[in-house]
Amino acid sequence: MLDILGLDTDAERVYRAMLGRPQDGVGELARLLSMTEEQVRAGLDRLSELALVRPSAHEGAGFRAISPETAMEVLLARQQAELAAQQMRVEASRAAAAQLIAECSALRPRSPDADAEQLTGPEEIRERLARLAAQATTEITTFAPGGAHTTADLEASRAPNAELLQRGIRLRTVYLDSVRNHTPTLDHVDWLNTHGAQVRTSPTLPIRMIIADRTHAVLPIDTNDARTGAVVLTGAGTVAALCALFESVWNTATPLGHAPRTDPNGLPPQESATLHLLAQGHTDETIAKHLGVSPRTARRIAADLMERLNARSRFQAGANAAHHGWLPRP
């Protein structure tokens, strides 16, 4: 019955018998259940792994079973933790897949491709995005990394955005948390929000991306310089994966008007993201790019974290963070 919670048949039988006969030892349980002592011990090992048995105060009985109510809480909590870890792996895989798609776009041959259209230079990119916007019928979703935007770019985007919103097109955009500290960008984001667009922020974003009507995805060819070129992808499987990536980031991003929430360890999202990037060995410059801040700000955040972790090196900071539960243990 409890195999769905990770308890095999033999372990479940031993657990149920221990509840009814808490003073029985391995030999008595083996005779009661018509099992070998080795099978009972294997069941006890599994119950111990799952923290469903504890050392017993009764002489002759090495373990006692915890109550069914506590046992179910333990098993469900374990399963929830495993699901959360799996979800984190899925999100990491989606981000890695999007990055790979973008980076491999530069390697595509220049010959016509039914599922990919190459764009070269900022002018060609702007013209293609304008056509996609004009043809849109339902929704445009965007990842907008890079931190603060220039005033000229922000002003130039207002008229097209207003036209889309007037046509009833749903606009959803995720910016970096760092835009909350840049007044011109924040004013533009406020304008979008008040005119019907939906805006959220995230400490980091996997890639620059625009998806129109869930059928066309626009990604940069060079992730370090989006102006050099882009690729428009229309393959159903690829676009579906990128839409799933957007939704996963959107669901964890913070709506404009709400303060970013701290993680279970009390770290703000930007500090938590910095800690994970430090643990992965990224430089201050790379961290700054991910967060959309200056290298000086990235160094300050990293230095503050190292001081709080009482670490003299980044390696020690990662080790101390794992020890304190701020990072998953290796």
N, C-alpha and C positions, 0 to 999 in steps of 0.2 A: 504493500500500500504506500509506503514512504519512499519508494525508489526515486520518485520524481524530486525528492528533496535531498538525494544523494546517499540514502541509507539502503544498502543491499539487503536481500532477504535474510541471510544468516544474522547480520548485525541487528536487524529489526527484531528477530525472534529472541536474540539474547537480551536486547533492551527490554522487551515486554516481559520476559521471564524475571529479569532483575527487579522490575517494578513490583511484581507480585511476591517475590521471594528475595528481599534485599540482603538476607544474611547468608545466602548460598554462595559457595565458592565455585571455582571452575569445574571441579569434579561433579558436584551436585547439579550444576546447570547442564553439563554434558549429558548426564543420565536423564534429567527431566526432559530435555529436548531431543534425545536420541541423536546427539551429535558427538563427534570426537572432541577431545579436549583441545586439539589443535584448531578445530573449527571455531570453538568457543573463544579461544584466545585471539584468533584472527578477527572475530566479531568485536571483541573488546578493544583490539587495536583500532579498528575503524571507528568505534564509538568514542575512543579517546581522541582520535584525530578531529572528530566533529565536536569535541568538548561536551559530549552527552553523558559522560561518566566522570566521577571524581573519586579521589581516594576515600576509602570507607573507614569509619571509626570502629567498626565491628571486627573483632578478632576472627581471622580466617577468611574474611571477605576483603579482597584487595580493592574493590571498587564499589561504588553505589551509583545507581542511575539517578539523574536529575529528574525533576517532575516533568510530566508531559507538556505542561504549559510553558515552562522555561525551555524545554527541548525544542518546541515548535518555534519559539522566538529566535533561538540560536540558529536553527536550520534555515528559517526564512531570512534572517539577517545575513547569513552566509551566502544564500542564493542571491539576495539583492546586491551584495558586494560584488559577486561574480558577474552579475548582469551589468553593473555599473562599469566594471573593468572591461567587459566585452564591448560595451557601448563606446568607451574611450578608444579602444583599439579600432572599432569601426570608423569613428570620426577621424582618427589619425590616418587610416587607410584612405578615406575619401579625400582628405587634404593632400596626401601624397599622390593619389591618382590624378587630382586636378593639376598639381604641380608638374607631374610627369607629362600629362597631356599638353600643357603649355610649353614645356621645354622641348618636347619632341616636335612641336609644330614647326620650329625652325628647321628641322631636318626633312620636312616634307618636300617632295619634288615640286617644281614649279608647274608641272603639267596639270591639266584640269583634274579635280578630285570631286566626286559626287557629294562627299560628306564634308569637304573643307574648302574654304575660299581664302586665299592669301591676300592680305592688305599690306601695302608698303607706304610708310610715311604717315605723319599726322593728318595731312589733308585728306588722303584716301580713307583713313580710319574715320574721320569726322563725317565725311560724305556717306559712308556705309552705315554708320550709326544713325544718321539723320533719316536714311531710307527705312531702316528697321523701325525707328520710332514712328514714322509716318504710316507704316504698314501694321503696326501693333494694334491688336483688338482687345486684349484682356489685361496683360500685366507686363511690367518690366522690373526685373530684380537686379540689384547691383551690389558688388563688393567694391568699396572705395578706399583702398589702403593708401598709404603715402602721407598720412597726417594732414597738416594744413594745406589748403588750396589757395592759389592766388586770387586776388580780388577780381581781376579781369575774367578769369575762368568761371568764377562763381556767378558774376553778373551775366556772362554770355549764356549760361545754362538756364537762367530763370525763364526766359520766354519759351523755349522748347518744353520745359517741365510744365509750365502753366498751360500750354496748349494740350499736352497729354492729359493732364488732370481734368481739363474742361471736357475732353472727349470721354471721360469716365475710365481712363486707363489706370489701373492700380499700380502705384509706384512704391516699391519697398527697397530701402537702401541701408546697408550696414557700413558705417564709418568706424574708424579707430577711436578708442576712448580719448586719445590725445587731442581730438578736435574740440573737446569740451573746454580746453584751455586756450583756444585760438578764436578771438572774438569775431573776425570776419567770417570764418567758416561756421562758427556756431550760430551767427546771425542768419546765414544762408540755410542751415539745417532747421533753425526755428521757422524760417519762412516756408520751407518745404512742409514742415509738420502742420503749420497753421492753414496751409492751402490743401490739405487732404492727403499728402504723401505720408507714408509710414517710415520712420527713421529710428534706427537703433545703433548702438555702438558696442564694440568688442575690443578687448585689449590687443588682440592680434587678428590678422586675416590671412587665409592661406594663399590668396592670389587676387589680382585685379580681374574682375569678371562682370559681364553684363549678359543677362539672359532675357530674350524677348519672346513672350508667349509660350515659353517652355519648348520652343522649337529651334531657336537660334541662340548659340552661346558664343560670345566674343571674348577671346583671351589674348593676352600679349604674347608675341613670339619671344621677346626678350624680357624676362621677368625683372631685370634690372633697369630697363628703360622701355616703358610701354609705348613711347612715341615712335620707335623704330619700325614697328610693324605689328600686325595682329592676324589672327586666324578666326574665321567664322565657321563654327562647327554645327552641323545639322544631323549627324548620325543619331538615331533615336536612343540607342544605348548610352552613348557618351553624354548626350544632353540630359538624359534622365539621371545619370550619376551626378552630374554637376548641379542639377536641381536639388537632388537629395543633399548634396554638400551645402548648398545655400540654406535649405530648411534647417539643417542641423545647427549651423552657426546662428541663424536667425532666432531659433528657439532658446538659445543660451545667451543671446545678446541683450543689452539693457536698453529699454525704451527711452527715448529722449524725455527729459523731465523727471526721470528717476535716477538716483545716485547709484553707480555701480556697486553691486553687493560684494561683500568680502567672502572669501572661501571659508570652509570649516575651521581653518587655523587662524582666522582673523586677518588674512592678507588681502588687500585690495587687488582687483583683477590685474592691474598693470604690474604690481610687485610679484604676484603669483606667476604671471607669464614670464617675467624677467628671470625668476628663479628657475623655471623649467628650461629656458634658453641657456642660462649659465650652466646648468647641469649637462646640457647637450654640447657644451664646449664652444658656443658662439662668442664672437668678439663683441666689444662694445659697439662697433660700427654696425655689425649685423643686427644686434639687439635693437639699436636705435632705428634701423630701417623697419624691423618687424613692428615696433611700437609706434612708429611715426613721430619720433622725437629726435632731438639733437643728440649726437654722441656724448656731449657733456651731461645731458640729462640722464642718458642711459648709464653713464659711469657713476653718477650720483646715486641712482636707484640701486645699482649693484653694490656700491660701497656701503650704503645703508643696510642692505640685506646681510652683507658679510659681517658688519659690525654687530648686528642683532644675533647672528649665528655664532659669534665669537670665533670667526674663521680668519686665518691669515692668507689663505689661498682659495681659489675658486673650487679646486678639488675638495678641500676641506669643507667649504661651504656646502657642496653637494652632499658630502657624507653626513655632515651635521644636520642638514635639512631632512635627509632620509631618516636619520636617527630620531628626530623630533616628530616625524610623521608629516612633514611639509611636502615631501616627495615620496613616490612609491619606492620601496626598497628594491634594489637590483634583484 
